Each structure stands twice: as structure tokens, then as C-alpha cells.
């Protein structure tokens, strides 16, 4: 076999390996994106369920979730403060809501994280053709 033929075969092998690597890597990236998208949708569904529970005065749902997250029992007084805080947030008074949540003893994970998640929700819904998140 001539050097030119050997180089041609070697080049073909490199191309096949490179193509395989790129395909596997691209598939891996897509799988990660789909998993992240599914996780985000699950969080958003849970957030919507909690929002509805607060708006409907469903103490049991909120108390159960609070117990899961903190290991602490939620009093009806705390629940009332949470409802007030939720209303304040809906009206755009985030600082007042944050103060009420703190008064209720509810640790907010991160208000910025919540805003970011809402923005992702809007962007995700638009990309999927679902329109606005609300």
C-alpha cells in the first residue's frame, strides 16, 4: 500500500471517528437540555399548584409542602401571612411580601431565582408555541 493510500485510509478513519464523537456529544447535549426542560416544567407546575392553593385558601396543601421543605409545621397564622404576602407579590409589592414571608418564618430560597424561573417559563412557553406563561 502506498503512502497516499495509507493517508487516505487514515483520513477516512479520523473522519468517521470525529463524526461519531460529534454525534454522541450532540445527542448528550440534547438529552441534557430535555432533562433540564422537564425539570423546569415540573418546578413550574408545582409553583402553579402552590399558587392556586394559596389563592384558594388550601391550608393542607401548603402545610404539607412546608413540612416537606423545612421539617416544621405551618401554623394557620403563618398561612394567613403567606396568603397576604402572595397577594402583595401579585400587586408588585415584592419587598412587602418578602417582609411578610420573613415574619411568617418562611425562608425564601431566592427571590432572584424565582424571577429567573418565571422568565425561563415565559421564554420556554414562547419557544413551544404556548404563548405567555400566564
C-alpha positions as CSV (number, residue, x, y, z in Angstrom):
1,X,0.0,0.0,0.0
2,X,1.4,3.4,-0.9
3,X,1.8,6.3,1.5
4,X,-1.0,8.2,-0.3
5,X,-3.4,5.2,0.1
6,X,-2.4,4.8,3.8
7,X,-3.0,8.5,4.4
8,X,-6.4,8.3,2.6
9,X,-7.5,5.4,4.8
10,X,-6.2,7.1,7.9
11,X,-8.1,10.3,7.0
12,X,-11.3,8.3,6.5
13,X,-10.8,6.7,9.9
14,X,-10.3,10.1,11.5
15,X,-13.4,11.5,9.8
16,X,-15.5,8.5,10.9
17,X,-14.3,8.8,14.5
18,X,-14.8,12.6,14.5
19,X,-18.3,12.3,13.1
20,X,-19.1,9.6,15.7
21,X,-17.8,11.8,18.5
22,X,-19.7,14.8,17.4
23,X,-22.9,12.8,17.0
24,X,-22.6,11.3,20.5
25,X,-21.7,14.7,22.0
26,X,-24.6,16.4,20.3
27,X,-27.0,13.7,21.5
28,X,-25.7,14.1,25.0
29,X,-26.2,17.8,24.9
30,X,-29.8,17.4,23.6
31,X,-30.6,14.8,26.3
32,X,-29.3,17.2,29.0
33,X,-31.4,20.0,27.5
34,X,-34.5,17.8,27.5
35,X,-33.9,16.8,31.1
36,X,-33.4,20.4,32.2
37,X,-36.6,21.4,30.3
38,X,-38.6,18.6,32.0
39,X,-37.2,19.6,35.5
40,X,-38.1,23.3,34.8
41,X,-41.6,22.4,33.7
42,X,-42.1,20.2,36.8
43,X,-41.0,23.1,39.1
44,X,-43.3,25.5,37.3
45,X,-46.2,23.1,37.6
46,X,-45.5,22.7,41.3
47,X,-45.2,26.5,41.6
48,X,-48.6,26.9,39.9
49,X,-50.2,24.3,42.2
50,X,-48.9,26.2,45.3
51,X,-50.1,29.5,43.9
52,X,-53.6,28.1,43.4
53,X,-53.5,26.6,46.9
54,X,-52.7,30.0,48.4
55,X,-55.3,31.7,46.3
56,X,-58.0,29.1,47.2
57,X,-57.0,29.1,50.9
58,X,-56.0,25.4,50.8
59,X,-54.1,25.2,54.1
60,X,-53.5,21.5,53.9
61,X,-51.6,21.6,50.6
62,X,-49.4,24.5,51.7
63,X,-48.8,23.0,55.1
64,X,-47.8,19.6,53.6
65,X,-45.3,21.3,51.2
66,X,-43.9,23.5,54.0
67,X,-43.4,20.3,56.2
68,X,-41.6,18.6,53.3
69,X,-39.3,21.5,52.7
70,X,-38.5,22.6,56.3
71,X,-39.5,19.7,58.5
72,X,-41.5,22.2,60.5
73,X,-45.3,22.5,61.0
74,X,-47.0,25.5,59.5
75,X,-49.5,27.3,61.7
76,X,-52.7,28.8,60.4
77,X,-51.3,32.3,61.4
78,X,-48.2,31.7,59.2
79,X,-50.5,30.5,56.4
80,X,-52.5,33.7,56.6
81,X,-49.3,35.8,56.4
82,X,-48.3,33.7,53.4
83,X,-51.6,34.5,51.7
84,X,-51.1,38.2,52.4
85,X,-47.6,38.1,51.1
86,X,-48.8,36.3,47.9
87,X,-51.4,39.0,47.3
88,X,-48.7,41.6,47.8
89,X,-46.4,39.9,45.3
90,X,-49.3,39.8,42.8
91,X,-49.7,43.5,43.2
92,X,-46.0,44.1,42.6
93,X,-45.0,44.8,46.2
94,X,-42.1,42.3,46.5
95,X,-40.4,44.0,49.4
96,X,-43.6,44.0,51.5
97,X,-44.2,40.4,50.5
98,X,-40.7,39.4,51.5
99,X,-41.1,41.1,54.9
100,X,-44.4,39.1,55.5
101,X,-42.8,35.8,54.4
102,X,-39.9,36.5,56.9
103,X,-42.5,37.4,59.6
104,X,-44.2,34.1,58.9
105,X,-40.9,32.3,59.3
106,X,-40.8,31.2,55.7
107,X,-37.3,31.2,54.3
108,X,-37.4,32.4,50.8
109,X,-34.9,30.4,48.7
110,X,-34.0,33.3,46.5
111,X,-36.3,36.0,45.0
112,X,-33.9,36.4,42.1
113,X,-34.1,32.7,41.4
114,X,-37.9,33.0,41.3
115,X,-37.7,35.9,38.8
116,X,-35.3,33.9,36.7
117,X,-37.5,30.9,36.7
118,X,-40.5,33.0,35.7
119,X,-38.5,34.5,32.8
120,X,-37.4,31.0,31.7
121,X,-41.0,29.9,31.9
122,X,-42.1,32.7,29.6
123,X,-39.3,32.0,27.1
124,X,-39.9,28.2,27.2
125,X,-43.6,28.7,26.6
126,X,-43.0,31.1,23.7
127,X,-40.5,28.7,22.1
128,X,-43.0,25.8,22.4
129,X,-45.7,28.0,20.9
130,X,-47.7,28.2,24.1
131,X,-47.7,32.0,24.3
132,X,-47.3,33.8,27.6
133,X,-46.8,31.7,30.8
134,X,-49.8,33.3,32.4
